[in-house]
Amino acid sequence: MKKDGKPPILQHKFYQESSVFQAQNLLREARRQKNIEDCVVPEVCVLDPDGDLVRYLKNNHRAEKDKCWACYHSELYTWNLDGEKIGVVPCAVGASYAVLIAEQLFVSGCKLLISVTSAGIVTDLPIPKQFALIIEAVRDEGTSYHYLPPNKPSVLSETLAAKLRSYSREKEKSFFDAKSWTTDAPYRETHSAINAMKKEQVVCVEMEAAALYAYAEMTQNDIICFAHLTNTMAQDEGDFEKGEDFGSPDTIKLISEILEFVQPKNEQKKTC
């Protein structure tokens, strides 16, 4: 640690400087090695950290592997939702992995990324809704500090927030706005830490949103993060119940609702 007291994670950050290691270059080499055609993934993609959505789609013969996805570390599946081809990556758990996948999705043709992650309930609310739209996330992980200075909040973009507010005025929404706590150490959620988060009006704890929003702000890409409120950190037996088929039908309904009001940015794209 230097004399100024900053930990290494806050040192040597040059936010306006491009990275030497680029996602598109990694994918170029992956395509070469795997003999994968240079084509694009769906414009709308979903991160499915629990993997339940992909398992549900596969079990119902609704999903197939995407032939354009060249990532070394994950698989991308596609399925049809309301006539639109949607991509989904299962088991992208944690801030660093979620952002690694996001970086590669956006240089592969994705224009809108929706994350739906399981979350622990920090503050009980008298709201009978399982999904929280994360509008701000406490940055208690490491990845966001490589994208945004430490004094900046990690928030949903105002443009997307405005579109979702418009949606909520048009019809009853299946989610509510919330502040989350993003941690990369789930087994260090102590009573004292939880009480501190309650004082900051935090509703839930998850592992990806702060980093995804920091990346989105730096790159001006569209990312929306939802928390599926499923547990109280396993303090009692019978926790982690997500509903029918592990909550997958509800997740699909949520994504369908969001796409009524939020569509990918219109840009010229390649086709396979």
NULO-739987 format. One record per residue (C-alpha): residue number from 0; residue in one letter; y, z, x. Coordinates in Angstrom, 3 decimals, decimal comma. Layout:
// residues N
i/aa/v/w/u
NUM/a/Y/Z/X .
...
// end
This chain:
// residues 272
i/aa/v/w/u
0/m/0,000/0,000/0,000 .
1/k/3,469/-0,863/1,284 .
2/k/6,279/1,606/1,819 .
3/d/7,973/0,540/-1,427 .
4/g/5,030/2,080/-3,283 .
5/k/3,934/-1,088/-5,049 .
6/p/0,186/-1,549/-5,457 .
7/p/-1,239/-4,812/-4,057 .
8/i/-1,424/-6,394/-7,516 .
9/l/2,388/-6,334/-7,745 .
10/q/2,965/-7,692/-4,250 .
11/h/3,278/-11,323/-3,131 .
12/k/3,838/-12,737/-6,603 .
13/f/5,783/-16,018/-6,643 .
14/y/5,976/-16,848/-10,345 .
15/q/7,829/-20,155/-9,977 .
16/e/5,451/-21,510/-7,334 .
17/s/2,462/-23,681/-8,222 .
18/s/-1,033/-22,563/-7,322 .
19/v/-2,884/-24,364/-4,555 .
20/f/-6,121/-24,042/-6,515 .
21/q/-5,778/-26,092/-9,711 .
22/a/-8,077/-26,089/-12,754 .
23/q/-7,977/-29,865/-13,077 .
24/n/-9,188/-30,272/-9,500 .
25/l/-12,084/-27,893/-10,034 .
26/l/-13,097/-29,828/-13,143 .
27/r/-12,808/-33,120/-11,271 .
28/e/-15,406/-31,902/-8,788 .
29/a/-17,585/-30,451/-11,541 .
30/r/-17,599/-33,796/-13,348 .
31/r/-18,549/-35,541/-10,116 .
32/q/-21,398/-33,159/-9,374 .
33/k/-22,695/-33,013/-12,947 .
34/n/-22,105/-36,709/-13,704 .
35/i/-19,909/-35,863/-16,705 .
36/e/-17,586/-38,489/-18,178 .
37/d/-13,827/-37,873/-17,859 .
38/c/-13,045/-37,314/-21,537 .
39/v/-11,313/-34,681/-23,654 .
40/v/-12,421/-31,600/-25,571 .
41/p/-11,240/-30,901/-29,159 .
42/e/-7,532/-30,193/-29,616 .
43/v/-8,340/-26,900/-31,352 .
44/c/-10,620/-24,495/-29,506 .
45/v/-11,744/-20,925/-30,122 .
46/l/-12,684/-18,121/-27,770 .
47/d/-15,634/-16,149/-29,194 .
48/p/-16,043/-13,160/-26,836 .
49/d/-18,960/-11,614/-28,743 .
50/g/-20,793/-14,940/-29,063 .
51/d/-21,602/-14,205/-32,715 .
52/l/-19,785/-17,240/-34,070 .
53/v/-21,662/-19,641/-31,803 .
54/r/-25,013/-18,027/-32,624 .
55/y/-24,236/-18,322/-36,335 .
56/l/-23,254/-21,993/-36,034 .
57/k/-26,312/-22,831/-33,932 .
58/n/-28,666/-20,995/-36,279 .
59/n/-27,271/-23,055/-39,154 .
60/h/-27,504/-26,326/-37,186 .
61/r/-23,733/-26,772/-37,289 .
62/a/-22,918/-26,733/-33,573 .
63/e/-23,718/-28,930/-30,620 .
64/k/-22,785/-28,829/-26,948 .
65/d/-19,650/-30,726/-26,023 .
66/k/-20,391/-33,530/-23,568 .
67/c/-16,879/-33,542/-22,073 .
68/w/-16,782/-29,886/-20,975 .
69/a/-17,253/-29,657/-17,209 .
70/c/-16,744/-25,923/-16,610 .
71/y/-19,146/-24,331/-14,119 .
72/h/-19,067/-20,941/-15,835 .
73/s/-19,377/-21,535/-19,576 .
74/e/-20,571/-23,769/-22,383 .
75/l/-18,407/-25,357/-25,056 .
76/y/-19,821/-26,062/-28,510 .
77/t/-18,241/-28,148/-31,253 .
78/w/-18,502/-27,988/-35,013 .
79/n/-16,771/-29,486/-38,019 .
80/l/-14,308/-27,348/-39,949 .
81/d/-12,566/-28,880/-42,959 .
82/g/-13,044/-32,336/-41,470 .
83/e/-11,701/-31,379/-38,034 .
84/k/-13,713/-31,073/-34,845 .
85/i/-13,322/-27,590/-33,368 .
86/g/-14,480/-26,342/-29,970 .
87/v/-15,740/-22,830/-29,303 .
88/v/-16,631/-21,034/-26,070 .
89/p/-18,911/-17,998/-26,486 .
90/c/-18,922/-14,768/-24,472 .
91/a/-15,529/-15,208/-22,776 .
92/v/-15,142/-11,452/-22,368 .
93/g/-12,303/-9,873/-20,424 .
94/a/-8,841/-10,929/-19,339 .
95/s/-9,646/-12,810/-16,143 .
96/y/-12,562/-14,780/-17,618 .
97/a/-10,666/-15,604/-20,824 .
98/v/-7,717/-16,988/-18,848 .
99/l/-10,007/-18,916/-16,490 .
100/i/-11,499/-20,634/-19,543 .
101/a/-8,069/-21,139/-21,138 .
102/e/-6,704/-22,788/-17,984 .
103/q/-9,600/-25,234/-17,991 .
104/l/-9,468/-25,916/-21,734 .
105/f/-5,800/-26,879/-21,687 .
106/v/-6,222/-29,369/-18,846 .
107/s/-9,260/-30,780/-20,683 .
108/g/-7,441/-31,741/-23,876 .
109/c/-7,076/-28,495/-25,852 .
110/k/-3,679/-28,093/-27,550 .
111/l/-4,229/-24,893/-29,544 .
112/l/-6,446/-21,977/-28,545 .
113/i/-7,415/-19,206/-30,973 .
114/s/-9,080/-16,044/-29,691 .
115/v/-10,950/-13,777/-32,114 .
116/t/-12,205/-10,696/-30,307 .
117/s/-13,808/-7,460/-31,452 .
118/a/-11,504/-4,485/-31,078 .
119/g/-11,653/-0,731/-31,235 .
120/i/-9,432/1,005/-33,776 .
121/v/-6,830/3,236/-32,114 .
122/t/-4,655/4,052/-35,123 .
123/d/-6,054/4,189/-38,637 .
124/l/-3,982/2,164/-41,096 .
125/p/-4,216/2,112/-44,899 .
126/i/-4,810/-1,647/-44,842 .
127/p/-8,105/-3,071/-46,148 .
128/k/-8,053/-5,990/-43,709 .
129/q/-10,368/-6,487/-40,753 .
130/f/-8,251/-8,932/-38,766 .
131/a/-5,116/-8,066/-36,837 .
132/l/-2,789/-10,774/-35,557 .
133/i/-1,801/-9,488/-32,124 .
134/i/1,956/-9,944/-31,804 .
135/e/2,262/-7,846/-28,637 .
136/a/-0,272/-6,463/-26,164 .
137/v/0,117/-3,585/-23,732 .
138/r/-0,585/-4,964/-20,255 .
139/d/-3,189/-2,484/-19,026 .
140/e/-5,223/-5,115/-17,142 .
141/g/-4,684/-7,124/-13,992 .
142/t/-4,613/-10,803/-14,885 .
143/s/-1,265/-10,875/-16,716 .
144/y/0,559/-9,715/-13,567 .
145/h/-0,301/-13,001/-11,870 .
146/y/1,525/-14,914/-14,629 .
147/l/4,436/-12,721/-15,726 .
148/p/6,637/-10,177/-13,904 .
149/p/5,702/-6,583/-14,730 .
150/n/8,880/-5,932/-16,729 .
151/k/8,169/-8,670/-19,292 .
152/p/6,189/-7,957/-22,480 .
153/s/3,094/-9,959/-23,358 .
154/v/3,762/-11,354/-26,823 .
155/l/2,830/-14,088/-29,265 .
156/s/5,283/-16,983/-28,943 .
157/e/8,142/-16,880/-31,435 .
158/t/7,394/-20,451/-32,515 .
159/l/3,835/-19,582/-33,498 .
160/a/4,932/-16,283/-35,035 .
161/a/7,415/-18,146/-37,256 .
162/k/4,717/-20,559/-38,430 .
163/l/2,407/-17,684/-39,284 .
164/r/5,189/-15,867/-41,131 .
165/s/5,698/-19,028/-43,174 .
166/y/1,993/-19,005/-43,944 .
167/s/2,121/-15,420/-45,166 .
168/r/4,953/-16,234/-47,551 .
169/e/2,996/-19,092/-49,096 .
170/k/-0,198/-17,206/-49,877 .
171/e/-2,003/-13,925/-49,394 .
172/k/-3,033/-13,680/-45,754 .
173/s/-6,254/-12,144/-44,480 .
174/f/-4,620/-10,447/-41,480 .
175/f/-1,758/-8,135/-40,592 .
176/d/0,556/-7,976/-37,585 .
177/a/-0,348/-5,438/-34,930 .
178/k/0,263/-4,286/-31,397 .
179/s/-2,819/-4,032/-29,217 .
180/w/-3,786/-2,404/-25,946 .
181/t/-5,472/-4,779/-23,505 .
182/t/-7,639/-3,000/-20,971 .
183/d/-10,045/-4,257/-18,330 .
184/a/-11,845/-0,910/-18,146 .
185/p/-13,304/-0,224/-21,605 .
186/y/-15,238/2,791/-20,406 .
187/r/-12,024/4,469/-19,256 .
188/e/-10,562/4,772/-22,747 .
189/t/-9,923/8,503/-22,495 .
190/h/-8,535/10,748/-25,219 .
191/s/-5,286/11,099/-23,312 .
192/a/-4,941/7,338/-22,893 .
193/i/-5,701/6,764/-26,574 .
194/n/-3,117/9,361/-27,623 .
195/a/-0,544/7,687/-25,380 .
196/m/-1,242/4,330/-27,014 .
197/k/-0,872/5,877/-30,477 .
198/k/2,645/6,980/-29,511 .
199/e/3,408/3,344/-28,690 .
200/q/2,305/2,272/-32,203 .
201/v/-0,791/0,555/-30,847 .
202/v/-3,331/-0,298/-33,546 .
203/c/-6,327/-1,445/-31,513 .
204/v/-7,811/-1,903/-28,060 .
205/e/-9,303/-5,154/-26,738 .
206/m/-9,759/-6,953/-23,432 .
207/e/-8,043/-10,367/-23,467 .
208/a/-4,766/-10,707/-25,390 .
209/a/-2,203/-9,526/-22,816 .
210/a/-3,495/-11,945/-20,204 .
211/l/-3,820/-14,859/-22,609 .
212/y/-0,250/-14,401/-23,862 .
213/a/1,100/-14,074/-20,328 .
214/y/-0,635/-17,304/-19,349 .
215/a/0,619/-18,979/-22,537 .
216/e/4,223/-18,018/-21,838 .
217/m/4,124/-19,209/-18,234 .
218/t/2,584/-22,565/-19,118 .
219/q/4,098/-23,041/-22,603 .
220/n/0,671/-23,518/-24,148 .
221/d/-0,172/-22,410/-27,689 .
222/i/-2,481/-19,397/-27,952 .
223/i/-3,008/-17,084/-30,921 .
224/c/-4,979/-13,864/-30,488 .
225/f/-6,683/-11,976/-33,304 .
226/a/-8,496/-8,667/-33,162 .
227/h/-11,476/-8,133/-35,450 .
228/l/-11,351/-4,393/-36,096 .
229/t/-15,006/-3,442/-35,898 .
230/n/-15,395/-0,061/-34,250 .
231/t/-14,054/3,338/-33,276 .
232/m/-15,361/3,056/-29,714 .
233/a/-18,891/4,084/-30,742 .
234/q/-17,945/7,711/-31,296 .
235/d/-20,339/7,855/-34,244 .
236/e/-23,637/6,154/-35,026 .
237/g/-23,445/3,093/-37,239 .
238/d/-20,378/1,665/-35,483 .
239/f/-19,696/-1,995/-34,593 .
240/e/-20,490/-3,399/-38,032 .
241/k/-18,736/-6,764/-38,448 .
242/g/-20,050/-7,748/-41,875 .
243/e/-22,296/-10,564/-43,063 .
244/d/-23,817/-12,564/-40,200 .
245/f/-21,875/-10,420/-37,738 .
246/g/-18,588/-11,423/-39,334 .
247/s/-18,959/-15,147/-38,619 .
248/p/-18,197/-16,443/-42,156 .
249/d/-15,050/-14,285/-42,197 .
250/t/-14,028/-15,606/-38,781 .
251/i/-14,477/-19,204/-39,929 .
252/k/-12,377/-18,487/-43,015 .
253/l/-9,652/-16,979/-40,827 .
254/i/-9,560/-20,012/-38,526 .
255/s/-9,426/-22,358/-41,519 .
256/e/-6,486/-20,432/-42,972 .
257/i/-4,567/-20,518/-39,693 .
258/l/-5,029/-24,268/-39,270 .
259/e/-3,349/-24,847/-42,633 .
260/f/-0,035/-23,840/-41,065 .
261/v/-0,518/-24,140/-37,305 .
262/q/-1,576/-27,481/-35,879 .
263/p/-1,896/-28,644/-32,276 .
264/k/1,097/-30,183/-30,536 .
265/n/1,096/-33,951/-30,981 .
266/e/0,556/-35,558/-27,612 .
267/q/-0,997/-38,754/-26,366 .
268/k/-4,672/-38,151/-25,581 .
269/k/-7,619/-39,933/-24,072 .
270/t/-10,785/-40,564/-26,025 .
271/c/-14,358/-40,441/-24,862 .
// end
